[in-house]
Amino acid sequence: MCDPPRLLELAEQSLLKDEALAIAALDELPVELFPPLFTAAYAGRHSETLKAMVQAWPFACLPLGALMKEWQPHQETFQAVLRGLDALLAKEVRPRQWKLQVLDLRQKTHQDLCTLLAGTRNDLCSLSEGAQPMKKKQKVSGSRMGAKQPLASVQVLIDLNFNRGSHDEFLFSLIEKVKQRKGLLHLCCKKLRIFAVPRQNIKMILKMVQLDSVQDLEVTFTWKLSTLGKFASHLGQMGNLRRLLLSHIQTSPCTSSEEEQCVNQLSTQFLSLRHLQELHLDSISFLQGRLHHMLRCLKSSLKILSLTNCLLLESDLINLSQCPSVSQLKELRLSKVIGQVKLRRLGCWGYVIPDLHNSK
């Protein structure tokens, strides 16, 4: 036998039976009732109520990703949230009750709507953790004491994963909204995965992302070196990157000078990665004789360096031990490194190194 519905659930059901009544009641609705009512409206696909609740949301963050994980994502409900956000941003003057600063679309997060009620002030601040790199302030021209508050921006937190053949309606709807509200809606991405997708699509989306918010980047795609060279300019803007994985980057038929130019383009961008702690290079075709040059461009001290399926010279590893960026390594992972490499040369580091000698 099922337990009878709680009083709160009965109140939610009563309100949502009449969306006009629910929307009218938002001005008087206690703050603690917003999360459960929003959850019920999302689960029941009450689009107009969702739109109105986004505009009246009384917290700094709306963790929508947790709901999208729990309930089957639906384009209509997602569009309702975007319409509510758009209506909020369209206001010429910031309403006094405007609290929303972050729309969190990440599904793999420990935050949810319950945290808004159970958490402390610190919990609410941690909700916008992925957006912290952004420090741009709104410019207010001709502002005076007593003037109305200007519009504030809203940050959208999302983890992006590009795969071949994936057509994410939600993502492209969001991208269009960011284009329309440029300067007011900021797309922040902490984790970025690029596996296989046309370069034109990547370029278009990366233009919309606040690249200084990316902290974890994986590029696992059989790209030509020239393509990576064009992507390198985006990499250089990821100044808060902590972890970088490059995999299956191959040289295309080109002259040695062209190859050297592309490698230099990539290496130069390493100068901007001042917070990088982990570097993973897998199946990279152009490292032979160049590894130490690339690592010398790093201004940060790596904690983890991983080299897999790469062709190296013995001189690469000898020079590696002299690079300032690896002086504080905690882990050095070498697997299937191909070339004439002698283990005794690495003994001074004191690492346990897998078999490197002609591992092919």
C-alpha positions in Angstrom: 0.0 0.0 0.0 1.4 3.4 -1.0 1.9 6.1 1.6 -0.5 9.0 1.3 1.0 12.1 -0.3 2.5 14.7 2.1 1.0 18.1 2.6 3.8 19.7 0.5 3.1 17.3 -2.4 -0.6 18.1 -2.3 0.2 21.8 -2.3 2.5 21.4 -5.4 -0.2 19.3 -7.2 -2.8 21.9 -6.4 -0.7 24.8 -7.7 0.4 23.0 -10.9 -3.2 22.1 -11.9 -3.6 25.8 -12.6 -0.5 27.3 -14.1 -1.9 30.8 -14.0 -2.5 30.4 -10.3 1.0 29.0 -9.7 2.7 31.8 -11.6 0.6 34.4 -9.7 1.6 32.8 -6.4 5.4 33.0 -7.0 5.7 36.5 -5.5 4.4 35.2 -2.2 5.9 31.7 -2.3 8.3 31.0 0.6 11.8 30.5 -0.6 12.0 26.9 0.7 9.1 25.9 -1.6 10.9 26.9 -4.8 13.1 23.8 -5.2 10.3 21.2 -4.7 7.9 23.2 -6.9 10.5 23.6 -9.6 11.2 19.9 -9.5 7.6 19.0 -9.8 7.1 21.5 -12.6 10.1 20.1 -14.5 8.9 16.5 -14.0 5.4 17.4 -15.2 6.6 19.5 -18.1 4.8 22.6 -17.0 6.6 24.9 -19.3 5.0 28.3 -18.4 5.5 27.7 -14.7 9.2 26.8 -15.4 9.6 30.0 -17.4 8.2 32.1 -14.7 10.1 30.4 -11.9 13.4 31.0 -13.6 12.7 34.7 -13.6 11.7 34.6 -9.9 14.4 32.2 -8.8 15.5 33.2 -5.3 19.0 31.5 -5.2 22.3 32.4 -6.9 22.4 29.1 -8.7 19.9 26.9 -10.5 21.4 23.3 -10.8 19.3 22.2 -13.7 21.8 19.5 -14.7 20.9 17.4 -11.7 17.3 17.4 -12.8 18.2 16.5 -16.4 20.1 13.5 -15.0 17.2 12.4 -12.8 14.4 13.0 -15.3 14.6 12.3 -19.0 15.7 15.5 -20.7 13.0 17.1 -22.8 13.5 19.8 -25.4 10.3 21.6 -24.5 11.2 21.9 -20.8 14.7 23.0 -21.6 13.4 25.6 -24.0 11.1 26.9 -21.3 14.1 27.4 -18.9 15.9 29.2 -21.7 12.9 31.4 -22.4 12.7 32.3 -18.7 16.4 33.2 -18.7 16.0 35.2 -21.9 13.1 37.2 -20.5 15.2 38.0 -17.4 18.1 39.2 -19.5 15.8 41.2 -21.8 14.8 43.5 -18.9 16.4 47.0 -19.3 16.9 47.4 -15.6 18.0 44.6 -13.2 15.0 43.8 -10.9 15.8 44.2 -7.2 14.8 40.5 -6.5 17.1 39.1 -9.2 19.3 36.5 -7.5 20.2 34.1 -10.4 23.9 34.2 -11.3 24.6 30.7 -12.4 22.7 28.1 -14.5 24.5 24.8 -13.8 23.9 22.2 -16.6 26.5 19.8 -15.4 25.1 16.4 -14.7 28.1 15.0 -12.9 28.1 17.2 -9.8 27.4 16.7 -6.1 25.1 19.7 -6.1 21.4 19.5 -6.5 18.2 21.4 -5.6 18.3 20.0 -2.0 21.7 21.6 -1.4 20.1 25.0 -1.9 18.0 24.4 1.2 20.3 22.3 3.3 23.5 24.1 2.5 25.1 27.2 4.1 26.3 30.3 2.4 29.5 28.5 1.5 27.6 25.8 -0.3 26.0 28.4 -2.5 29.3 29.9 -3.3 30.7 26.5 -4.3 28.0 26.0 -6.8 29.6 28.5 -9.1 33.1 27.0 -8.7 33.4 26.2 -12.4 32.8 29.9 -13.2 35.5 31.4 -10.9 38.1 32.1 -13.6 35.8 34.8 -15.1 36.7 38.1 -13.5 35.4 40.6 -16.0 33.3 43.4 -14.4 30.3 45.0 -15.9 31.1 48.5 -17.2 28.6 51.1 -16.1 28.8 54.3 -18.1 27.5 57.5 -16.5 26.5 55.7 -13.3 25.6 57.9 -10.3 24.8 57.3 -6.7 21.2 56.2 -6.4 21.0 55.1 -10.0 19.2 51.8 -10.8 21.4 48.7 -11.0 22.6 47.7 -14.4 21.9 44.3 -15.8 24.2 41.5 -14.5 25.4 38.6 -16.5 24.5 35.0 -16.0 27.0 32.2 -16.3 26.1 28.8 -17.7 28.2 25.9 -16.5 28.4 22.9 -18.8 30.7 20.0 -19.6 31.2 19.6 -23.3 31.7 16.2 -25.0 32.1 16.3 -28.8 31.6 12.9 -30.6 31.2 12.1 -34.3 27.5 12.0 -35.3 26.2 13.6 -32.1 23.5 16.2 -32.7 22.7 17.7 -29.3 19.6 19.8 -29.7 20.0 21.1 -26.2 23.6 22.3 -26.9 22.7 24.1 -30.1 19.7 25.7 -28.5 22.0 27.0 -25.8 24.6 28.2 -28.3 21.9 30.2 -30.2 20.8 31.8 -26.9 24.4 32.7 -26.0 24.8 34.4 -29.5 21.6 36.4 -29.0 22.6 37.5 -25.5 26.3 38.1 -26.1 27.8 39.8 -23.1 25.0 38.9 -20.8 25.1 35.1 -21.1 28.5 33.5 -20.6 29.1 29.8 -21.4 31.7 28.3 -19.0 33.1 24.8 -19.5 35.3 23.1 -16.9 35.7 19.8 -18.8 36.0 19.8 -22.6 36.3 16.5 -24.5 36.8 16.5 -28.3 36.7 13.0 -29.8 35.6 13.3 -33.4 33.6 16.1 -34.8 34.1 18.4 -37.9 36.6 21.2 -37.2 34.1 23.8 -38.3 31.6 22.8 -35.6 34.3 22.9 -32.9 35.5 26.3 -34.0 31.9 27.7 -33.9 31.2 26.4 -30.4 34.6 27.4 -29.0 33.9 31.0 -30.1 31.0 30.9 -27.7 32.8 29.4 -24.7 34.7 31.4 -22.1 38.0 29.5 -22.8 39.6 30.7 -19.5 37.0 28.5 -17.7 38.3 25.2 -19.2 40.4 23.3 -16.6 40.4 19.8 -18.2 40.9 19.3 -21.9 41.0 16.0 -23.9 41.6 15.9 -27.7 41.4 12.3 -28.8 41.1 12.5 -32.5 43.2 11.6 -35.6 44.0 15.1 -36.5 46.6 16.3 -38.9 49.3 18.3 -37.4 48.2 21.3 -39.4 44.7 21.1 -37.9 46.2 21.0 -34.4 48.2 24.1 -35.3 45.0 25.9 -36.1 43.4 24.7 -32.9 46.5 25.9 -30.9 45.3 29.5 -30.7 42.3 28.3 -28.7 44.5 26.3 -26.4 46.5 29.4 -25.6 43.4 31.1 -24.3 42.8 28.3 -21.7 45.0 30.0 -19.1 43.4 28.1 -16.2 44.0 24.6 -17.7 45.0 22.0 -15.1 44.9 18.8 -17.2 45.7 18.3 -20.9 45.5 15.1 -23.0 46.5 15.0 -26.6 46.0 11.7 -28.5 46.5 10.5 -32.0 47.9 13.6 -33.6 49.5 12.7 -36.8 51.8 14.5 -39.2 50.3 14.9 -42.7 52.5 14.9 -45.8 54.4 18.2 -45.5 57.8 19.6 -45.7 60.1 19.6 -42.6 59.8 23.4 -42.3 56.0 23.2 -42.4 56.0 20.5 -39.7 58.4 22.6 -37.6 56.2 25.6 -37.9 53.1 23.7 -36.7 55.0 22.2 -33.7 56.3 25.7 -32.8 52.7 27.0 -33.0 51.6 24.4 -30.4 54.7 24.8 -28.2 54.3 28.6 -28.1 50.8 28.2 -26.7 52.2 26.2 -23.8 53.7 29.5 -22.5 50.1 30.5 -21.5 49.3 27.4 -19.6 50.7 28.6 -16.3 48.5 26.3 -14.1 49.0 23.0 -16.0 49.6 20.1 -13.6 49.0 17.0 -15.8 50.2 16.4 -19.4 49.2 13.2 -21.2 50.6 12.6 -24.7 49.4 9.5 -26.5 50.3 8.4 -30.1 51.8 11.7 -31.0 53.9 11.4 -34.2 56.1 14.6 -33.9 57.7 14.3 -30.5 61.0 12.7 -31.6 63.8 15.1 -30.9 61.3 17.8 -29.9 60.0 16.7 -26.5 62.3 18.8 -24.4 61.7 21.9 -26.5 57.9 21.6 -25.9 58.3 21.1 -22.2 60.7 24.0 -21.8 57.9 26.2 -23.0 55.8 25.3 -19.9 56.0 27.8 -17.1 54.2 25.6 -14.6 55.6 22.6 -12.6 54.0 19.4 -13.8 52.8 16.8 -11.3 52.1 14.1 -13.8 53.7 13.5 -17.2 52.4 10.5 -19.3 53.9 9.4 -22.6 52.3 6.5 -24.5 52.9 5.1 -28.0 55.3 7.8 -28.9 58.5 7.6 -30.9 61.4 9.1 -28.8 65.1 9.4 -28.9 67.4 8.6 -25.9 68.4 12.3 -26.0 64.7 13.2 -25.5 64.6 11.6 -22.1 68.1 12.8 -21.1 67.1 16.3 -21.9 63.7 15.7 -20.2 65.4 15.4 -16.8 66.9 18.8 -17.2 63.5 20.6 -17.9 62.4 22.9 -15.1 58.8 22.0 -15.7 59.4 18.4 -14.6 61.5 19.2 -11.6 58.6 18.5 -9.2 57.1 15.5 -10.9 55.2 13.1 -8.7 54.4 10.6 -11.5 56.2 9.8 -14.7 54.3 7.3 -16.9 56.1 5.8 -19.9 54.3 3.1 -21.9 55.2 1.6 -25.3 57.7 4.3 -25.9 59.4 3.4 -29.2 63.1 4.0 -29.7 66.6 3.2 -28.5 66.1 4.2 -24.9 68.4 2.9 -22.1 66.9 2.5 -18.6 70.1 3.4 -16.9 69.9 7.0 -18.1 66.7 7.5 -16.0 68.0 6.0 -12.8 68.8 9.4 -11.2 65.0 10.1 -11.0 64.3 7.1 -8.9 61.1 6.2 -10.8 59.9 2.7 -11.6 59.9 2.8 -15.4 58.2 0.2 -17.6 60.2 -1.5 -20.5 61.2 1.3 -22.9 63.7 -0.5 -25.1 62.2 -1.1 -28.5 58.7 -1.6 -27.0 57.1 -1.9 -30.4 
